[in-house]
Every structure is written in C-alpha cells, then in structure tokens.
C-alpha cells in the first residue's frame, strides 16, 4: 500500500523488475549519472528557468539529448549545446561577451524590437566556472533595449575557464526565452 500526497491510500501489485542490464542500458545509466553529476551546480538555476524542483528533470533530459556526447566512459558536455532556459519569448539573434580590465565582463546583444519582443524584457546572464563547478545568475541586470551590460565576476575566478549564456524574461508575465550560448572565456589573471 502507498499513500499519495493528497492523502489517498492505494494498493499496488508488486511486479519484480525485468532488468536485463544490457550494455546499452548500462551506457544510458552511466550517461544519466554523468549528466546529473556535472549539471548539479545548475540545480538552483534550473528550478528558476524550468519551473520548480521538477524542472531540473526537464533540464537534465534536454541536456542528455543535446549536450552530453561521447561513449562510456568518456562522456563530455558540449556547453555550446546546453539549454539553460527554454520558453516562448523571442530570443536574441546575436550576442557577444568579452573581459575588460579587472573582473568586469561586457555582454552586448542586438536590440531589434519586433512582434513578441519588448524593449523592457529583462536580460539574464549565466556564468559557469567549470573548474570550481560554480554557477552565477545575474538576474534582471538590464533591459533588452540597453544592448549592453557590464557585470563583475568574483576575483577568485581569475585564471579559470568561464562559459556564458544569455536569456530574457518578460517584464509583464515572466515568460522566458530560450537561452543563447555566448561562448567561453578564460578569465585572464593578467587583466585582474
């Protein structure tokens, strides 16, 4: 017997699992385990961008299809294919990222406004430090019409590889756009 969240008790028939544990199943389980471990640092972000605690499952599923590559035991994540947010708001076509002096990062994007976009859409930036496995979300840091924003990253990230994404949220109904990968930068110690 099992009690559901709504308090109703139901009876279930136990069926022993039929698990042949084939090589294909072993590889799929290993790939899933790899994806969960590597994307664990995104967990709190995915609850925001994919809608609650179960959104993490959707994000990992998308990553398994589009970003996790390789064969057992050499799996890799292609960060350029990793989807950070997924939604119906129109995304940006062009964007770039570059490091300035110190810990300052400049992100630029096109500001074309047409149907399905608003100049007041909020800009959200995501930065992943692969060495520290740390994710920073700069939420609502500018408006779409700004075309550029400068943000500061932690000084302890100096010398590390950093991946960057941008996505938008509607200022009216909080719908999201699908994220766009901006690229990888090496947070240069000499500029800090």
N, C-alpha and C positions, 0 to 999 in steps of 0.2 A: 504494500500500500504506500501511497505517496500523497502528501498534502501540498496543494498548489499555493501560490502566493495569495489567491483570493479566498483561501480557507477551505476550499472544497477538497475532500479526500477521494482519491480514485484508486482503483485496484488495477494492477498491471500484471500481465503474464510474463514471467521471466523466460527469455529466449537466450540461450548461450550464444555469444558472438561467433559468427563464422568468419574467421580471420586466417586466411591462408598465409599472411605475412610474405607476400611475393616480393621480389626485388623492386618492382615498380612501386608497391606500397611503401616499402622501406625508404626508397628515394623520396617519395612525396612527403612522408612523415619527417624525414631529415630536412627537406626544403622548408617545410612549415615551421619546424623548430628553429631553423636558421633565421627565417623571416621574423618570427616573434622575438627572438633574442636581439637581433640587430635593430629592430624598429621599436624596441621597448622605450627608448629615450623619447619617442614621439607620442607616447601614450596620452599624456595630458593634452597635447595639441590635438590629437585625433578625436578626443572627446568633444572638443570645441568645433572642429571642422567637419566631423562626420556625425554629430548629433548624439552625444551621451556615451555611456560606457560601452554600449553595443556597437557604436560607430567604429571602435578600434577593430572589431572583427571585419567590418567592411573595408577599412583601410588596409589591413593585412591581406585580405582577399585580393584587392586591386593590386597590391604590391607583388603578390605571388604571380599574378597574370602578366604584369607589365615590367616589373623592375628586378625581380630575382632571376638571375641567369646562372648558367653553369650546371655541372653534374656532380653527384655525390663523389667525393666530399668537398669539392671545390666550388661552392656557391659564392656568388658575389651579388651586390646590389648596384645596379646602374642608377645612380641618383638622378640622372637626367630624365629617367622614365618614372620616377617615384611621384605619385599624385598625393599632394599634401591636403588639398581640398577639392571638392567636386560639387558643382552646383550649376544652376541655370542662369546666373548673372553673367553677362558677357565678359570674357577675359580680356587681357591686353594682348595685342599682337607683337609688340616689340618692347623689350626692356633690357637694361644693362646694369652691371654692378662693377664698382671699382673701389680700391682702397685709396684713401687720401692720407695725409700726414697724421701720425698718431694712431688712434684706434677708430678713426672715422671712416665710415663706409658711405659712398654715394650711390644711390639707386635712381635711375632715370627710366621713364616709360613714355609711350606715346599717349597723347591726351585727346585723341579723336573722340568726339561725342556723337553718337547716333542712337537709333532705336535700341532700347534695352540697356542703355548706359546713362548714368547721371554724373555730372561734374562733382557731385557731393558723395559719390561712392567712396568708402573708406579704403585706404591702402593698408595691407597687412604684409609684413615681411617675416620670413622664417630663415633662421641661420642654424646650420648644423655643424658642430665641431666634431669631426669623425674620430679624432684622437681621444678626446675626452668623452665622447658619446653624450654630448650636451646639446639641447635644442633651445633656442631663444626665439620667442614670438614677439615681434614689435607690432602690437595690435593698434589699429586705427591711428597710424602715425602720420597720415597725410590724406588729402583728398585726391581723387583721380585727376582733377583739373590742375593740380600742382605740377605734375610732370617730373618732379624730382623731390627726393628727401635725403637728408643726411642723418645717419644714426651712429651711435657709438657701440662698439663691442668691447667685451672685457679685455683688459691688458694681458690677462693670463692666456689668452688665445694667440698671442704673438708666436709666430713660427709654425702655426698649425694650419691644416687644410680645412677650409670652410666652404660648405655648399649653401646656396641661396635660392629662395623661391619667393614669388610674389603672388598674392591673390587679393581680390576685392570683396567687400561686403557692402550691401545696400544700406544706406543710412535710414531708409524707410522701413523695410521689412526684414532686414538682417539675412537676406538670401546671400549665398556665396557664389563666387566664380570658381571655375576650375583653375588650379594653381599653374603657374608657369615657372619652369626652372630657369634661373638666371645665370647659373654657371658656378664654377668652382674658383675660389681664390685662395692663394697662400697668404695668410695673414703675415706679411713681411715684418720681421723683427726690426730691420734697419729703418723702417718708416715710423716706428713707435717711439 
